[in-house]
Each structure stands twice: as structure tokens, then as C-alpha cells.
């Protein structure tokens, strides 16, 4: 039997195709010294793609040298290829000098780079991996027969959206420019605002298939070096085939996964990024998206707007207090209504209690089912308004809410007071400058409603305590999420709920642990005050 099994294995091994025949050969580590094998290999690896452009032409006196350029159609500026490469090599080339270089045994490829090509972004290519990365990133590849190396010439032309006003983070007073989907435009917008030599940027490529460019930006001398090292380590640990948006990076480097609260801040405003960098934070840019990540992120950052620093301190303080009131209203209004009307009617004034009892006289559902139906209906209408065409989406969501609410009251399904509570709750959820925090509050509203319907105000208080404990346990790149409330820093309360004048905020937030904590020096007192004019 053993002999029979051995004969079967030998038979299958002799008749089965070898591994080298079944699988395509891997690309060579280095380029071939001849031009045609290189071109055949590139065509084979790319599957003879229709957007691969290969142009072969002679170079030098008596067409002694054969050269070729390769590029991806649509990613390269074709007129620049004609002007700066083909004309330079075929018509403007000094053939006498080239003949002299050939006779003296110089490297002709390097001679062409130094004396013929009139472009600046030229990188040497020594292996196939770099060649394909450059070719698919928008560079023009130049190969010369007889050399096992080439050049990548940066003549990329990426179609992108023009800089325009941010669609989400709108302000009354402040800059009207927002990030685009182009990485270099986004970094340039920040450099326009911070013209400092210490504004450093590190580039890396993430995604084995997409090869997405990611840039890490920080201000050396202000940022804490440990935070920068942590950002580098978390980005380098990412091993994924594709990065299509900054949300991929956010989910892969965040401290806590199972939490409703965002622990990484994102924005599409260059002025916000500049302000956060000046605080000692780190920005992460991802090519292909207008949203830039900021780490570490604090809870108070999601309730602050860029406009807070463009208005006077008293106006900004009032607006922040309104946001905090809106935060608690959006989180607690339905649960408090359910708890009071179901378990604690004695807390209401007599006239209000009689009015609510009259409204609920013909309602067949308890207050919790009422609130649940109205909240789910409003969430569906809000989602439908976002996904529908912009021309009709807003009208449908507003009209649908009014019509459904009025019809539900007239039909006796819900009470008018419940419609008012749900409407106030929905409006309060729009006061947050950060959309992801608004979504978190909308998620937490439902478990608090369940606790209120089960245990009354005791359930609501228990839910709040659990929420506070969870918030205090969160970290964002090692920084406590609830700073400067927990741990409490009196000095940093100047820019939390209140916003004191800028001249009083002389130091950067201590919770971020910046290397340079001093933001500004105290202004000297004036020697004399101006006198009134007569």
C-alpha cells in the first residue's frame, strides 16, 4: 500500500503543471540592460492597459541610441511631455557634445539628465517596484537602451476641485477657503498661514494596492515629541490593501474602538488646522479627501468653533454657552420628558400637568413608544434629506417633518407636547460644529430613553454617571479625553466653556504637554493714555 501511494504521488507530480508555469513570474528586482525586454515586461505586468502610453524614439547622432518614454494617459500633462522631453531630446539636443560624451565613456543617461532634460523633478529608477509606483502616480518614465536604470520625471497633472467654501463648517466671520481632494494643495493652504521653518512635514505611503500618500505635519519646538513618535508608530503599523479616505486612518489609529465618542478630530478648514498646530497638536493629511485629522483630540474641541476666535470674547462665550445648553438638551430632553410624565408627575406644575393629561387622553401608546416613534421617524427624514438630490432633499425633509408631525397629532397617535420635545431635541443637535459629535449624541439618546422608561429619573441619572465615567476613562494618544475638566486645570478654564480675551491666554494648553508652553509674552503697560480731543 505504501508503494502504491508513492507511485500515485509521483504520477500526479509528473503530470501536474509546475509552480512556475501555473503562476505568473514576479517582476524582476532590477531593470534589464536592454530596452525591449523592459518594455515587454512593463506591458505584461500592466496587462497591456489601454491607458499606458509608450513612445520609442532615437537619440543622438545617426540615431545611435534608442530611448522610450512611458506614462499613464490622464495622469500626465501631455503638452509638457512634448515640450520638455521629446523636443529637448529629439531637436534641441547638442549632438556634438553627446558624441563626445559617448567617445569619452561617460554615462549617457546621466548626461541627458544634466544637459538635455529641462525639468526639475527627476528621480533615478533602479528597480521595477519604484518604476511602477512612479508610473502609476503620474510620472513620465525615461528608459535608454543599454542601461539597467532610468528616470522618473514628475509631470503629473491631477484633476482636482478648486478651493471653495467648506460645505459643513460654515462661519459668519472668518476665512472662506476649505481643503480639497489634492494633498499638495491642502498642505500649501496650511503653509500660507504658518510661514515658519519649524513647520515640518513627513510623507509616507499607506495601502499596498492604492499606494495612498499620507502626510504628517507638526511644528517642531512646540509639539511634544512623544506624540509625534506615537503617531509615526501607529501609522507604520497599518497593513491594509487600500486607504480611500481619512476615515480609514482614523479607525485604524484611534485609542478606543468601542466608544460612541470620536477620539480623533477632523476638519476641512485650513485655519482650524493652523490653530491646532499652534497648540502643539499633529495633523494627518490623506490624499483624496478634504478632511484632515488632528491628534490628540479633547472633548471640548468638538464644541468649539473657529469663529469663536474671530468674534469678541463676550460674544464667543455666549455662543459656547448656547452650545453646551444645546448639548444637554439634545442628549436629555426626550428621556427627561419620558421620566417625568411616566413616573414623576408631581414635579410638574398643576396647570402644565392638566394640559399634558388632556393632550394624552386619547393617545394609545405610552410616552416611551411615542418618543421612540417620533425620534426614529425624524432620523429617517434627516437621512433621506441627506441622500436625496440637493435640489429637493431639504424641501422634502422640512415639509415631511411638518406634515407628518401635524398629521400624527390630529390622528391621535402622538401628543403635541411630544412633537415639541422631539423638534427641540432635533434642532439642538444641529448646534455642534463637529458633525461626528452630533451623531454620537443622537446615538446615546436612545439608551437614555430606555433607562428613563424603565427606572425614571434614577435611570437617567445612572446613565449620566456611566457616561461621565466612560468619558473620563478615554484617552486620545495618551492625553485624557476630558482635559481640562478631568483632570481639572484651573489655568486652562480660560478657553473651555468661557473664552477670555486673547491677551489673557498667554500659555498653551497644559494637557497637550507642549514643549514650548508660552504662547505670548505679557504686553507692557502703556506709559500714558490718550487724552480726549477738544
C-alpha positions in Angstrom: 0.0 0.0 0.0 2.8 2.4 0.8 4.4 1.7 -2.5 1.1 2.3 -4.3 0.7 5.7 -2.6 4.2 6.7 -3.5 3.6 5.8 -7.2 0.4 7.9 -7.2 2.2 10.9 -5.8 5.0 10.6 -8.4 2.3 10.3 -11.1 0.5 13.4 -10.0 3.7 15.4 -9.6 4.9 14.4 -13.1 1.6 15.3 -14.7 0.7 18.4 -12.8 2.0 21.8 -14.0 4.9 23.2 -12.2 4.5 26.2 -9.8 6.5 28.4 -12.2 4.2 27.5 -15.1 1.0 27.9 -13.2 1.8 31.3 -11.6 3.0 34.4 -13.4 6.6 35.3 -12.8 7.2 38.1 -10.2 8.7 41.3 -11.5 12.5 41.5 -11.5 14.1 43.5 -8.8 16.2 45.4 -11.2 15.7 46.7 -14.7 17.0 44.8 -17.7 20.0 46.4 -19.5 18.2 46.3 -22.8 15.2 48.5 -23.8 12.9 46.0 -25.4 12.8 43.4 -22.6 12.0 46.3 -20.2 9.1 47.4 -22.4 7.8 43.8 -22.8 8.0 43.3 -19.0 6.1 46.5 -18.3 3.3 45.7 -20.8 3.0 42.2 -19.3 2.7 43.3 -15.7 0.2 46.0 -16.5 -1.8 43.7 -18.8 -1.4 45.8 -21.9 -3.6 48.5 -20.4 -5.1 50.9 -22.8 -4.0 54.0 -20.9 -0.3 53.0 -20.9 1.4 55.2 -23.5 4.8 54.1 -24.8 6.8 56.3 -27.2 10.0 55.0 -28.7 12.4 57.4 -30.5 16.1 57.6 -31.5 18.6 59.8 -29.6 22.0 61.1 -30.6 23.9 61.4 -33.8 22.9 59.0 -36.6 20.2 57.7 -34.2 22.7 55.5 -32.4 20.7 55.3 -29.2 17.2 54.0 -28.7 15.1 55.6 -26.0 11.5 55.3 -24.8 9.2 57.3 -22.5 6.2 55.7 -20.7 3.4 57.4 -18.9 -0.2 56.8 -17.9 -2.7 58.7 -20.0 -4.8 61.1 -17.9 -2.3 61.4 -15.1 0.4 63.4 -17.0 0.4 66.8 -18.7 0.7 65.7 -22.3 1.8 69.1 -23.7 4.6 69.2 -21.1 5.8 65.8 -22.3 6.0 67.2 -25.9 7.7 70.5 -24.8 10.1 69.4 -22.1 11.1 65.8 -23.1 10.5 65.0 -26.7 11.6 68.3 -28.2 14.6 68.5 -25.8 15.8 65.1 -26.7 15.0 65.0 -30.5 15.5 68.6 -31.7 17.3 70.7 -29.1 20.0 68.2 -28.2 23.6 69.2 -28.9 24.6 66.1 -30.9 28.3 67.0 -30.9 28.5 67.2 -27.2 26.6 63.9 -26.9 29.1 62.2 -29.4 31.9 63.5 -27.3 30.3 62.0 -24.2 29.9 58.7 -25.9 33.6 58.7 -27.0 34.9 59.5 -23.6 32.8 56.7 -22.0 30.6 58.9 -19.9 27.2 57.7 -18.6 25.0 59.0 -21.4 21.9 58.6 -19.3 23.2 61.0 -16.7 24.5 63.3 -19.4 21.0 63.6 -20.8 19.6 64.3 -17.4 22.1 67.1 -16.7 22.3 68.7 -20.1 19.2 67.9 -22.1 16.1 67.5 -19.9 14.7 70.8 -18.9 12.6 69.7 -16.0 13.4 69.8 -12.3 11.6 66.8 -10.7 13.8 63.9 -11.9 14.3 60.9 -9.7 16.6 57.8 -10.6 15.0 54.4 -11.0 16.9 51.3 -10.3 14.3 48.6 -9.7 10.9 47.7 -11.1 8.9 48.4 -7.9 9.9 52.1 -8.0 9.2 52.2 -11.7 5.6 51.0 -11.4 4.9 53.3 -8.4 6.2 56.3 -10.3 4.4 55.3 -13.5 1.0 54.9 -11.8 1.5 58.1 -9.7 1.7 60.4 -12.7 5.4 60.5 -13.6 7.0 60.0 -17.0 9.4 57.1 -17.2 12.5 57.6 -19.4 14.5 54.5 -20.4 17.6 54.2 -22.5 18.8 51.2 -24.4 22.0 49.7 -22.8 21.3 50.9 -19.3 19.7 49.0 -16.4 18.4 52.2 -14.9 16.0 55.0 -15.8 14.5 58.2 -14.6 11.1 59.2 -13.3 10.2 62.8 -14.5 7.4 64.5 -12.5 5.0 66.0 -15.0 1.8 64.9 -13.2 -1.5 66.6 -13.8 -4.2 65.6 -11.4 -7.7 66.9 -11.9 -8.9 68.5 -8.6 -11.7 70.6 -7.2 -10.9 74.3 -6.8 -10.5 75.8 -3.3 -14.0 76.8 -2.2 -16.0 77.5 1.0 -16.3 74.5 3.3 -19.7 72.7 2.9 -20.0 71.6 6.5 -18.1 74.0 8.8 -19.6 77.3 7.7 -18.9 80.6 9.7 -20.3 84.1 9.7 -16.9 85.7 10.1 -13.7 84.0 9.1 -11.9 82.6 6.0 -14.0 81.1 3.3 -11.4 78.6 2.0 -11.6 74.9 2.6 -9.5 71.8 1.8 -9.8 70.0 -1.5 -9.0 66.4 -2.5 -5.5 67.2 -3.5 -2.8 66.6 -0.9 -0.3 69.3 -2.1 -3.0 72.0 -2.3 -4.1 71.2 1.3 -0.5 71.4 2.7 0.1 74.6 0.8 -3.1 76.1 2.3 -1.6 75.5 5.8 1.9 76.8 4.9 0.3 80.0 3.7 -0.9 80.6 7.2 2.2 79.3 9.1 5.3 80.6 7.4 7.7 79.1 9.9 10.8 77.0 9.2 9.8 74.7 12.1 6.6 73.6 10.3 7.8 70.1 9.4 6.0 67.5 7.2 6.7 63.8 6.9 5.4 61.8 3.9 4.6 58.1 3.8 2.7 55.8 1.6 0.0 53.5 3.1 -2.0 50.9 1.3 -0.4 48.0 -0.6 -2.8 48.4 -3.6 -3.9 52.1 -3.5 -0.5 53.5 -2.5 -2.2 56.4 -0.9 0.0 59.4 0.1 -0.3 60.4 3.8 1.5 63.5 5.3 2.1 64.2 9.0 2.5 67.8 9.8 3.6 69.4 13.1 5.6 72.4 14.4 9.0 71.4 15.8 9.7 73.0 19.1 6.1 73.2 20.1 4.7 69.7 19.7 5.5 67.0 22.2 8.0 64.6 20.7 6.3 61.6 22.3 3.0 62.4 20.5 4.9 62.6 17.2 6.6 59.2 17.8 3.2 57.6 18.7 1.7 58.9 15.5 4.5 57.5 13.5 4.3 54.2 15.2 0.6 53.8 14.7 0.8 54.8 11.0 3.6 52.4 10.4 1.7 49.5 11.9 -1.1 49.9 9.3 -1.0 47.0 6.9 -4.1 47.2 4.6 -4.6 47.0 0.9 -6.4 50.3 0.4 -6.9 53.8 2.0 -9.7 55.7 0.3 -10.5 58.4 2.9 -9.1 59.7 6.2 -11.8 57.7 8.0 -9.8 54.6 7.3 -6.8 56.1 9.0 -8.9 57.4 11.9 -10.4 53.9 12.6 -7.0 52.2 12.4 -5.1 54.5 14.8 -7.7 55.6 17.3 -7.3 54.7 21.0 -10.7 53.2 21.7 -12.8 51.4 19.1 -16.0 50.6 21.2 -17.0 54.1 22.2 -19.6 56.4 20.7 -17.4 59.4 21.1 -14.9 60.5 18.5 -11.3 60.5 19.8 -9.8 62.0 16.7 -10.8 65.4 15.4 -11.4 66.1 11.7 -11.9 69.3 9.8 -11.9 70.7 6.3 -10.8 74.2 7.3 -7.1 75.3 7.0 -7.5 77.9 9.7 -8.6 75.3 12.2 -5.6 73.1 11.3 -3.2 76.1 11.7 -4.7 76.9 15.1 -4.4 73.3 16.3 -0.8 73.0 15.2 0.0 76.2 17.1 -1.5 74.5 20.2 1.0 71.6 19.9 -1.0 69.0 18.0 -0.3 66.9 15.0 -2.2 67.0 11.7 -2.6 64.0 9.4 -3.3 64.7 5.7 -4.6 61.9 3.4 -4.6 62.3 -0.4 -8.0 62.2 -2.0 -10.1 63.7 0.8 -10.7 67.2 2.1 -10.9 66.1 5.7 -7.7 66.4 7.8 -7.2 64.6 11.1 -6.0 66.2 14.3 -4.5 64.4 17.2 -4.7 64.4 20.2 -8.4 65.4 20.4 -10.2 66.6 23.5 -13.9 66.6 24.3 -14.1 70.4 24.4 -12.6 70.7 20.9 -15.8 69.3 19.4 -17.8 72.1 21.0 -15.6 74.9 19.8 -15.9 76.6 16.5 -13.3 78.5 14.5 -15.5 81.6 14.7 -15.0 81.7 18.5 -11.6 83.3 18.0 -12.7 85.8 15.3 -15.5 87.3 17.4 -15.1 89.3 20.6 -14.6 87.3 23.8 -18.1 88.1 25.3 -19.8 87.1 22.1 -17.8 83.9 21.8 -18.6 83.0 25.4 -22.3 83.4 24.8 -22.2 81.2 21.8 -20.3 78.5 23.6 -22.8 78.5 26.5 -25.6 78.1 24.0 -23.7 75.1 22.5 -23.4 73.5 25.9 -27.1 74.0 26.6 -27.8 72.5 23.2 -25.6 69.5 24.1 -27.6 68.7 27.2 -30.9 69.4 25.5 -30.1 67.1 22.6 -29.0 64.4 25.0 -31.5 64.5 27.8 -34.8 66.2 26.6 -36.7 63.1 25.5 -35.5 61.0 28.4 -36.5 63.7 30.9 -39.9 64.1 29.4 -40.5 60.3 29.5 -39.3 60.0 33.1 -41.3 63.0 34.4 -44.6 62.2 32.6 -44.4 58.5 33.4 -43.0 58.3 37.0 -42.7 61.8 38.5 -45.8 63.8 37.6 -45.6 65.5 41.0 -42.6 67.5 39.7 -44.8 69.4 37.2 -46.9 72.4 38.0 -50.6 71.6 38.2 -51.7 73.6 35.2 -49.0 72.0 33.0 -49.9 68.5 34.3 -53.6 69.0 33.5 -52.6 70.3 30.0 -50.4 67.3 29.3 -53.0 64.9 30.7 -55.6 66.4 28.4 -53.3 66.0 25.4 -52.6 62.4 26.2 -56.2 61.4 26.9 -56.7 59.7 23.5 -53.1 58.6 22.9 -53.0 54.7 22.7 -49.2 54.5 23.4 -47.1 55.2 26.5 -44.7 58.1 26.4 -41.7 55.9 25.6 -43.3 54.4 22.5 -44.4 57.9 21.4 -40.9 59.3 21.7 -39.3 56.3 20.0 -41.6 56.5 17.0 -41.1 60.2 16.6 -37.3 60.0 17.0 -37.0 57.2 14.5 -39.2 59.0 12.1 -37.2 62.2 12.3 -33.9 60.2 11.9 -35.3 58.6 8.8 -36.4 62.0 7.4 -33.0 63.5 8.2 -31.1 60.7 6.5 -33.4 60.8 3.5 -32.8 64.6 3.2 -29.1 64.0 3.1 -29.2 61.2 0.5 -31.8 62.8 -1.9 -30.7 65.2 -4.6 -29.7 68.5 -3.1 -32.4 70.5 -5.0 -35.3 68.6 -3.3 -33.7 67.0 -0.3 -34.0 69.9 2.0 -37.6 70.7 1.0 -38.7 67.1 1.4 -37.1 66.8 4.9 -38.7 70.0 6.2 -42.1 69.6 4.6 -42.2 65.9 5.5 -41.4 66.7 9.2 -44.2 69.3 9.4 -46.8 67.2 7.6 -46.1 64.0 9.4 -46.0 65.8 12.8 -49.2 67.6 12.3 -50.9 64.5 10.9 -49.8 62.4 13.8 -51.2 64.9 16.3 -54.5 65.1 14.5 -54.8 61.4 14.2 -54.2 61.0 17.9 -51.1 58.9 17.6 -48.8 61.3 19.5 -49.3 64.3 21.6 -48.5 67.9 20.7 -46.1 68.1 23.6 -44.1 65.1 22.3 -43.8 66.8 18.9 -42.4 69.9 20.6 -39.9 68.0 22.6 -38.7 66.0 19.6 -38.4 69.1 17.5 -36.4 71.0 20.1 -34.1 67.9 20.5 -33.6 67.7 16.8 -32.8 71.4 16.5 -30.4 71.3 19.4 -28.4 68.5 17.7 -27.5 70.9 14.9 -25.6 73.4 17.1 -22.5 71.2 17.2 -19.6 72.5 14.9 -18.4 68.8 14.6 -20.8 66.5 12.9 -19.4 63.3 14.4 -20.1 64.6 17.9 -23.7 65.3 16.8 -24.0 61.7 15.6 -22.7 60.4 18.9 -25.3 62.4 20.9 -28.1 61.1 18.6 -26.9 57.5 19.3 -26.8 58.0 23.1 -30.3 59.5 23.2 -31.9 56.1 22.7 -30.3 54.1 25.6 -31.1 57.1 27.9 -34.7 56.9 26.8 -34.8 53.2 27.6 -33.4 53.9 31.1 -35.9 56.7 31.7 -38.8 54.5 30.6 -37.6 51.7 32.9 -36.4 53.5 36.1 -37.5 57.1 35.7 -35.1 59.9 36.7 -33.0 57.3 38.6 -32.3 55.5 35.3 -31.5 58.8 33.6 -29.0 59.8 36.4 -27.5 56.3 36.3 -27.0 56.6 32.6 -25.4 60.1 33.0 -23.0 58.7 35.7 -22.0 55.8 33.4 -21.5 58.3 30.6 -19.2 60.5 32.7 -17.2 57.6 33.9 -16.7 56.4 30.3 -15.7 59.8 29.2 -13.1 60.1 32.0 -11.6 56.7 31.0 -11.0 57.7 27.4 -7.6 58.7 26.1 -6.5 60.3 22.8 -2.9 59.5 22.1 -2.2 59.3 25.8 -3.9 62.6 26.6 -7.0 62.5 28.9 -10.1 63.0 26.8 -11.9 65.2 29.3 -9.0 67.6 29.9 -9.0 70.2 31.3 -12.2 69.2 33.3 -10.8 65.9 34.4 -8.0 66.2 35.5 -9.0 69.8 36.4 -6.7 72.6 35.4 -7.8 76.0 36.6 -5.4 77.8 34.2 -6.9 76.2 31.2 -10.5 77.1 32.0 -9.9 80.3 30.1 -10.7 78.5 26.9 -13.3 75.9 27.7 -16.9 77.0 28.5 -15.8 80.6 28.5 -13.5 82.3 26.1 -11.4 85.0 27.8 -9.7 87.7 25.7 -6.7 86.5 23.7 -4.3 88.7 25.6 -5.2 86.7 28.8 -4.4 83.3 27.2 -0.6 83.5 27.4 0.1 79.8 27.6 -0.8 76.8 25.5 -3.0 74.0 27.0 -1.1 72.1 29.6 -2.9 68.9 28.9 -1.3 68.5 25.5 2.2 68.8 27.2 3.7 71.1 24.6 7.5 71.6 24.6 7.0 75.4 24.4 4.1 76.3 26.7 4.4 80.1 26.2 2.1 81.4 23.5 2.7 85.1 24.0 4.6 87.5 26.3 2.7 89.9 28.5 2.2 93.3 26.8 4.0 96.2 28.6 1.7 98.7 30.3 1.2 102.0 28.4 3.1 104.9 29.8 0.3 107.3 29.0 -3.3 107.1 27.9 -4.6 109.1 25.0 -6.4 112.3 26.1 -9.8 113.3 24.8 -9.8 115.7 21.9 -11.4 119.1 22.5 
